[in-house]
Amino acid sequence: MEQRSSACPLDCPDLCGLTVSIDNGKVIEVTGDRRGPLTDGFICGKVRKITDHLYGDDRVLHPMIRTGAKGEGKWRQATWDEALDLVASRISEIRAKSGSSAILPYHYGGSNGWLTEGALATRFFRRLGSSNLDRTFCAAATTAATRGLYGVMPGVALEDYAHAKLIVLWGVNPSATSIHLVPVIERAREAGAKLVVFDPRRTPLARRADLHIPVRPGADLPVAMAIINALFERGHADRAFLAEHAAEVDELRKRAAAWSLEAAAREANVDVSLLDQFVELYAASSPAVIRPGWGLERNRNGGSAVAAALALPAVAGKFGVRGGGFTMSNGDVNWTVTPESAIAEPPTSQRTLNMSQLGKLLVETTDPRIECLFVYNCNPAATAPDQRRVIEQLRREDLFVVVHEQVWTDTAQLADVVLPCTAFLEHRELRRGYGTMRMFDSPAVATPPGEARSNNALFGALLERLGLVRPGDAMTDDELVAKTFAESEHGAALKAQLDKGTIAEPPHGSHPLAFVDTFPTTPDRKVHLVPESLDREASGLYVYKPDPRTDEFPLAMISPALSTQISSYFGQLRTAPAALEMSPADAAARKIVNGAPIRVWNAQGEVRCIAKINADLREGVVLMPKGLWRKHSRNGYTSNALIPPGLADLGGQAAYNDARVQVALD
Ligand code: SF4
């Protein structure tokens, strides 16, 4: 048995350092290490049980080619050469007949860092001239809002929450999705910090909070605007900070003036005294940090809501002190290195298609129609909105579907060719945190089971088969890493840190102070409170679109993350059936008891599952977690069958929380 160091690249802000016990190439145990202060020696249950994922019955071990009808489950094992030849020849045929843009790569973060998220895959599809994919399941609206207001300025480091006197969690549940933030918050509270939670659920931290404000889903925008308005009206705005560091102050104030606390409280269906208390607490507290989560963006007003929440620390002058300001994603804002130089192929001008509209795209896109869907790091049959249509289209016999996957996902079940993929620990990975501001370079520490190959090995082979390799191309992981650092600003210094201890900090350190060490990267280095580009994109930034509920579909359905999964990753291990959580009042009104079989439906589709009565959920809101697989419900559909086709106001973001549904006993 030997112990090796690694890091967790899963889609989680914490980026834990790991100690992996290996026996004869097999992972035996994974624990947290202490190289980064946030991990502090412990990790979540998901990764403690990673061996169930790596060596479970659902692992794809060999290339497989479909022999029966789509989704029938009939396969034959193939060699890698045979499978690659088939994929390469079908791609060549489609290119010759319909043009390269008939091919759509479909991918997301998966469990990946830079090396496997899109190094040779990106080069392959760019050189092929395929359609481009706009990745909008998550963080699209928040990224647009943050960039519009602050450019790429880093936020408050999670470790620095320990210094805060007020911590505001808005649409985020760290107990499930960022567990290492919880002890930091607890330490801050022991030192006297107050905690405020905006969430329609009474989350574990909301239960312990000084204020819990259960805003109705989609109404965060009027709440944030009313708070801004009250800060100005009550003389709490930091005029000196705004004069020196902000632009469009008067315009923001004008737009916020449309919302009184009373009007916002009515729209959010909360007691106005909660908003009033929050205004005074926020104005009086420093350092005060706001952590908006991804729950805030998943609706028609999502981009504007995030922008308004991010405007608060500027209006109230909360920057410039340790533990004061906001934290959005710290992922791509802190590093001067990018894998672009190693990709060695510029982005193309081919059409860009929004991943959140996959069902519609597969039906309506013409000139050319999509004939090949190449899926990697993603499971759209379980995770894309409009699930009914997505599944219908994936079954199309004239759509060639290739899936490179670790386990037999719902999407793999509907493919023509399934290729076995390595999991992290089985390939080298370069990963930077998007909560903690650190980077790890993790070597492969375990032997891949069966014939699994990494994304780079797969796309390297396809580049060669299709004659797309050019002299000087970096082809191996080692060459890609070397080129990434060699050709990036500060790359040599970062590489030197990684070589010493496999952990690196960005050039400005791992917890810079906003407006002291770093500034907005807007052209004038100011925060832009009503950026013209966002105003145009949203057809009016901060303009509220009312709740889409109707008498027929009165309940707002949210689909937050499970603590046991990363979106649909690990879903094969879940044995509990799909459940819709309901408040006791909503359940009683429908004569529904805990565990009863129910149907949940709207114009988009229907899910047949069981009821779970949850007294921590506010009336009018129901919850079905994201990441469930088709096997979890009685009719093969999950919450994504109920998501409307509309998008958020910024970034092409999927509006998962705009589902309005009805529920009845089944
Ligand atoms: S999923 Fe998050 S908490 Fe769990 S090990 Fe990975 S980084 Fe740490």
Residues whose N, C-alpha, C, O or C-beta is under 5 A from the ligand:
A	BS01	SF4	C8 L10 C12 D14 L15 C16 I43 C44 V47
